[in-house]
Amino acid sequence: MSNMVSIQGLSKAFGGLQAVNQCSFDIPAGGITGLIGPNGAGKTTLFSMVAGAFKPDSGKILLDGEDVTGLPTHKLFRKGLVRTFQIPHEFSRMTVRENLMVVPPGQSGENLISALLAPGRVRAQEQAVRQKVDDVLDFLQITHVANELAGNLSGGQKKLLELGRTMMTEARMALLDEPGAGVNRTLLGKLADAILRLNRERGYTFCIIEHDMDLIARLCQPVVVMAHGRVIAEGSMDDIRRNEEVREAYLGGHAARKLDEDAKS
Amino acid sequence: MSIDLSGLASYGVFLLTLAAIYGVVSLALNVQWGMTGLFNIGIAGFYAIGAYCAAIVTTPPSPSHLGGLGLPFGAGLMVAMAVSGLVAFFVGLLTLKLREDYLAIATIGISEIIRLVLKNEDWIGNGVRGIAGIARPLSANPLVYLAVVLLVLAATYFAVERARKSPWGRVLRALRENELGAQAAGKNIYRFRMEAFVLGSMIMGLGGALYAHFIGFVSPEAFEPVFATFLVWVMLIAGGSGNNKGAVLGAFVIWVVWSGTELLTNQLPADYVTQGSALRVLLIGVLLQVILLRRPEGLLPEERPHVGASPASSAEAEDEA
């Protein structure tokens, strides 16, 4: 299987804190890769670099073989790489429908000149975008809140909206940052189904940061474990469960000391 | 001719014309602040550029200032918008990638620089003596000019409202609501901010040009921040930030209050007139406070699509054209 994303020796420091340290792993195309690790392991920082929000201090990111290191978010988006946030970044004072209508790239009405001078063409395109939004709302089963302001949604519904945003474009690679956090059990099942369907039916490649091990076990293969900015294990969920270093990383202090010693030597 | 108008009617025409000019500027600020969240507190600078461009382009040649080129009214408006837009573009290049408070500091600085340059560099606009003899288009009749200004106001309103309702305006609202979210939705937020900033500043320049032709005279004094920046902010916030009708309504209401209080302070004994005008500024400040505390969304809140519509009606396409 080829790699959708290849992360090679990525590092990022904030002041004295080495958030991500020489990280390397691959995200196989067509798969759902899990990224786990204790809080502060550098998972979100890594995502932010892959998604173009931060520039790495060193290292390379390949998207489908192409070097995309340091490209801004909107350019990566055009190449089919999308991300969601751990804390939903919805447009609060816009409706759910509008939140999704914003997304499709290359809308002619986003050009001020055509917006002013070619309203007919813009209207036709809006109709198509609206249709697409209806499909996405239907897929995620949130049609009933289409006209609700996004700021009024529940935490779980906002997570679904985040996922919906990735569906409004022709994405190849979706990075989901804790899609299940704060989502109730019923909604979580729905969310997992949606991810699986997107993967199988539309060929989305996923990389998912998650603390819910049941969700990871259900969806992800392979699983990558990070601690203290580094990748400490990779493999199937069963391999990971048996891995001693992973157990220690999750237990905290002792493992951390050990890693620091390793780093010094 | 204005002779056959009674004093009150002629005052009314004067009041309405200036209110309409402020309406144009208030719409411009709504593009920047209301729709995009760009904190421009240097409106006076762009307004001044517009006014001086109109003066330089349309007055007959004169040794005391740049130009005049003796070109028609329309050419003056075009140049006013182009130059304001160009200046905005350069200010934007420097500031729009920074945090929003830098834009505020940069714009107020630049507007003061513009005013002081106009005051001290005599060759541009004859320094403090200003440029006189800026003619009105078509006729000297103030009613005709009121019609011209209302026409420009209407055209600006329709253009800005169309832009607001378009996907372009939707992206602006999205980035106003959540910058990271807009970025994750694949938008080049720098590009959209720049467009909104330049468009708004061009319309501010347009307003300045209309003002120059109305008063017939421009001097740096007219572009003190109190009149050209502060008052416009009060207008937009009172009218309803984000709502174009509100922006225009706010301009008319606040201008009537502002001018009305001038009538009152003029009745004061001569010794108190100066204090009275300071009191007017205070009054507007207090009014702003009251609005922000009591009705922060303004007279006409930003239009929101149907909220909480029933599932059955969600298919209706009435909320956004």
Interface residues (C-beta under 8 A of the other chain):
Chain A: A51 A53 P72 T73 H74 F77 R78 V82 R83 T84 F85 H89 E90 F91 S92 R93 M94 T95 R97 E98 N99 M101 V102 V103 P105 Q107 S108 G109 E110 N111 L112 A115 L116 P119 V122 R123 Q125 E126 V129 R130 D134 T143 H144 A146 N147 E148 L149 N152 R165 T169
Chain B: A159 R162 A163 S166 P167 W168 G169 R170 V171 R173 A174 E177 N178 L180 G181 A182 Q183 A184 A185 G186 K187 N188 I189 E195 L199 E302 R304 P305 H306 V307 G308 A309 P311 S313 S314 A315 A317 D319 E320 A321
